[in-house]
Amino acid sequence: HRTNHEYNIDKLPPRIKRTPKWVVAAEHRRAFR
């Protein structure tokens, strides 16, 4: 099972895909705050 967030990350350019997971998590939490 793949979450919509994971699917969106797959569509990002490689430069963004190399972002550390903790940075992605912080952005994800802020988006839902």
N, CA, C and O atoms as CSV, one atom per row, in Angstrom:
chain,resi,resn,atom,element,x,y,z
A,1,HIS,N,N,0.846,-1.204,0.000
A,1,HIS,CA,C,0.000,0.000,0.000
A,1,HIS,C,C,0.874,1.244,0.000
A,1,HIS,O,O,1.822,1.354,0.778
A,2,ARG,N,N,0.544,2.173,-0.877
A,2,ARG,CA,C,1.332,3.398,-0.981
A,2,ARG,C,C,0.451,4.587,-0.606
A,2,ARG,O,O,-0.682,4.711,-1.071
A,3,THR,N,N,0.995,5.455,0.240
A,3,THR,CA,C,0.224,6.639,0.618
A,3,THR,C,C,0.304,7.663,-0.501
A,3,THR,O,O,1.202,7.604,-1.341
A,4,ASN,N,N,-0.638,8.603,-0.512
A,4,ASN,CA,C,-0.633,9.648,-1.526
A,4,ASN,C,C,0.633,10.493,-1.417
A,4,ASN,O,O,1.146,10.988,-2.421
A,5,HIS,N,N,1.140,10.658,-0.178
A,5,HIS,CA,C,2.356,11.445,0.026
A,5,HIS,C,C,3.548,10.778,-0.657
A,5,HIS,O,O,4.346,11.449,-1.311
A,6,GLU,N,N,3.669,9.467,-0.508
A,6,GLU,CA,C,4.765,8.734,-1.147
A,6,GLU,C,C,4.658,8.832,-2.665
A,6,GLU,O,O,5.660,8.971,-3.366
A,7,TYR,N,N,3.414,8.755,-3.159
A,7,TYR,CA,C,3.201,8.838,-4.605
A,7,TYR,C,C,3.627,10.202,-5.134
A,7,TYR,O,O,4.222,10.300,-6.207
A,8,ASN,N,N,3.318,11.263,-4.370
A,8,ASN,CA,C,3.693,12.612,-4.791
A,8,ASN,C,C,5.207,12.777,-4.794
A,8,ASN,O,O,5.763,13.428,-5.679
A,9,ILE,N,N,5.881,12.184,-3.797
A,9,ILE,CA,C,7.340,12.283,-3.733
A,9,ILE,C,C,7.969,11.630,-4.960
A,9,ILE,O,O,8.974,12.116,-5.479
A,10,ASP,N,N,7.372,10.514,-5.429
A,10,ASP,CA,C,7.906,9.832,-6.605
A,10,ASP,C,C,7.884,10.726,-7.837
A,10,ASP,O,O,8.658,10.515,-8.770
A,11,LYS,N,N,7.006,11.719,-7.849
A,11,LYS,CA,C,6.874,12.593,-9.014
A,11,LYS,C,C,7.796,13.811,-8.924
A,11,LYS,O,O,7.879,14.601,-9.864
A,12,LEU,N,N,8.486,13.958,-7.793
A,12,LEU,CA,C,9.377,15.103,-7.631
A,12,LEU,C,C,10.689,14.873,-8.365
A,12,LEU,O,O,11.083,13.727,-8.582
A,13,PRO,N,N,11.381,15.963,-8.756
A,13,PRO,CA,C,12.687,15.828,-9.406
A,13,PRO,C,C,13.711,15.241,-8.438
A,13,PRO,O,O,13.542,15.351,-7.223
A,14,PRO,N,N,14.777,14.615,-8.959
A,14,PRO,CA,C,15.784,13.934,-8.136
A,14,PRO,C,C,16.381,14.829,-7.055
A,14,PRO,O,O,16.673,14.358,-5.956
A,15,ARG,N,N,16.565,16.116,-7.353
A,15,ARG,CA,C,17.166,17.018,-6.371
A,15,ARG,C,C,16.338,17.037,-5.084
A,15,ARG,O,O,16.889,17.081,-3.985
A,16,ILE,N,N,15.014,17.005,-5.232
A,16,ILE,CA,C,14.143,17.049,-4.063
A,16,ILE,C,C,14.035,15.669,-3.423
A,16,ILE,O,O,13.879,15.557,-2.207
A,17,LYS,N,N,14.118,14.614,-4.241
A,17,LYS,CA,C,14.007,13.259,-3.706
A,17,LYS,C,C,15.192,12.939,-2.781
A,17,LYS,O,O,15.102,12.039,-1.946
A,18,ARG,N,N,16.301,13.678,-2.930
A,18,ARG,CA,C,17.469,13.429,-2.082
A,18,ARG,C,C,17.352,14.135,-0.737
A,18,ARG,O,O,18.232,14.000,0.113
A,19,THR,N,N,16.270,14.888,-0.539
A,19,THR,CA,C,16.069,15.573,0.740
A,19,THR,C,C,15.951,14.546,1.862
A,19,THR,O,O,15.243,13.550,1.712
A,20,PRO,N,N,16.642,14.775,2.994
A,20,PRO,CA,C,16.562,13.843,4.128
A,20,PRO,C,C,15.121,13.626,4.574
A,20,PRO,O,O,14.290,14.531,4.496
A,21,LYS,N,N,14.837,12.410,5.043
A,21,LYS,CA,C,13.462,12.085,5.431
A,21,LYS,C,C,12.941,12.993,6.535
A,21,LYS,O,O,11.755,13.322,6.563
A,22,TRP,N,N,13.822,13.397,7.443
A,22,TRP,CA,C,13.336,14.229,8.556
A,22,TRP,C,C,12.915,15.603,8.042
A,22,TRP,O,O,12.030,16.237,8.616
A,23,VAL,N,N,13.538,16.060,6.974
A,23,VAL,CA,C,13.135,17.340,6.388
A,23,VAL,C,C,11.772,17.187,5.712
A,23,VAL,O,O,10.896,18.042,5.843
A,24,VAL,N,N,11.617,16.089,4.995
A,24,VAL,CA,C,10.341,15.822,4.329
A,24,VAL,C,C,9.229,15.700,5.363
A,24,VAL,O,O,8.125,16.210,5.169
A,25,ALA,N,N,9.539,15.010,6.478
A,25,ALA,CA,C,8.540,14.829,7.535
A,25,ALA,C,C,8.150,16.174,8.142
A,25,ALA,O,O,6.979,16.412,8.435
A,26,ALA,N,N,9.131,17.045,8.328
A,26,ALA,CA,C,8.840,18.354,8.911
A,26,ALA,C,C,7.930,19.159,7.971
A,26,ALA,O,O,6.989,19.813,8.420
A,27,GLU,N,N,8.217,19.104,6.670
A,27,GLU,CA,C,7.384,19.813,5.705
A,27,GLU,C,C,5.978,19.213,5.672
A,27,GLU,O,O,4.984,19.928,5.544
A,28,HIS,N,N,5.919,17.885,5.792
A,28,HIS,CA,C,4.630,17.204,5.732
A,28,HIS,C,C,3.774,17.587,6.939
A,28,HIS,O,O,2.579,17.850,6.805
A,29,ARG,N,N,4.400,17.614,8.121
A,29,ARG,CA,C,3.641,17.989,9.321
A,29,ARG,C,C,3.160,19.429,9.227
A,29,ARG,O,O,2.030,19.737,9.607
A,30,ARG,N,N,4.030,20.326,8.712
A,30,ARG,CA,C,3.663,21.740,8.635
A,30,ARG,C,C,2.494,21.939,7.657
A,30,ARG,O,O,1.664,22.829,7.840
A,31,ALA,N,N,2.447,21.106,6.632
A,31,ALA,CA,C,1.392,21.244,5.627
A,31,ALA,C,C,0.018,20.911,6.213
A,31,ALA,O,O,-1.007,21.401,5.739
A,32,PHE,N,N,0.015,20.064,7.258
A,32,PHE,CA,C,-1.268,19.651,7.835
A,32,PHE,C,C,-1.554,20.354,9.156
A,32,PHE,O,O,-2.521,20.026,9.843
A,33,ARG,N,N,-0.710,21.323,9.510
A,33,ARG,CA,C,-0.923,22.039,10.768
A,33,ARG,C,C,-2.077,23.034,10.625
A,33,ARG,O,O,-2.410,23.734,11.581
